[in-house]
């Protein structure tokens, strides 16, 4: 059986901010503004390949890629990694494919990257689905460990991070932790995590999110229904999507509901 809409997997060599990057990308060649998917830390582009199997999304163009330091993407200098660098990567990908306007879906690290991208080019973003991307300091429950468990040994930190994550009582944490070493380079962790913490603490992210002119959804797992800012988001016109039987990883814990909420939110092409 073949996919109803063919996925194209390709390499995309880029030079971004003086750093050579060889991105591993997937996309579908459908017409119209694409949905750009930005994965979270420890995940890959394949989290979103199922988009082409959903009836409401099957005719949508999609673009996804492994962020530098993750998956099958190669990066010559992992010490340069940060959220602003990942935003520059996203813009380079959009420029390469000639994309002017697009829908955004980002999870966790990818949600924060998507927020900073949307803030930089708000007139180009048609809609934004933020899946537990950072909008407040309390969202750094993973990334803040780079401070609370500080060590100069990247391999040791990553090994302990994986072990702590595996033992978490949240849905899908052991599943997520089991593949981290295969999906992330240890030397990529510090720059990403420190940047996420700095932006969450000092980047005025909530103001940026609420100020976006496009339709917005914030998706979260029921285990995180105590997030302090959910009512603020609702009051400011952000659609909330609580995913049952789920923590931070709806694409692993409850993908059918995640995809249903995504497809309902996006207007017909």
HUVEN-V772970 format. One line per field, one symbol per residue. phi: phi as a letter, one per 20 degrees, with the letter a starting at -180 (. if undefined). psi: psi as a letter, one per 40 degrees, with the letter a starting at -180 (. if undefined). Layout:
phi = ???
psi = ???
This chain:
phi = .effcfeddbecfccclndecdfedcbdefenfeeeddfefndbgfgdffgfeegfdfeefccbbffgncleedcfbffefafgfffffgfffffgemeecaedccdlgfffgfffffffcffeeeabddelffcbgffefeffffefcfbeefffgffffffffgefeegmffffffdgfedcegfefgffffffffffecelffffffefeegccddbeffdfegfdffffffdnefdceeflbdecffdebfgfgfffffffffgf
psi = hiidhhhhhiighihhfehhhgihiiiifiiihihhhhiiheaidedededeehdeedeihihiihiheibehihdgeeehiddddddddddddddefhdiiihhihbddddddddddddgdeehdihhhgfiheideefdddeedddfhiehdddddddddddddeieiheddddddeddeehhdeedddddddddddddeefddddddeheihiihhiidefeeheeddddddfehhhhhhifibegdeddgdddddddddddhii.
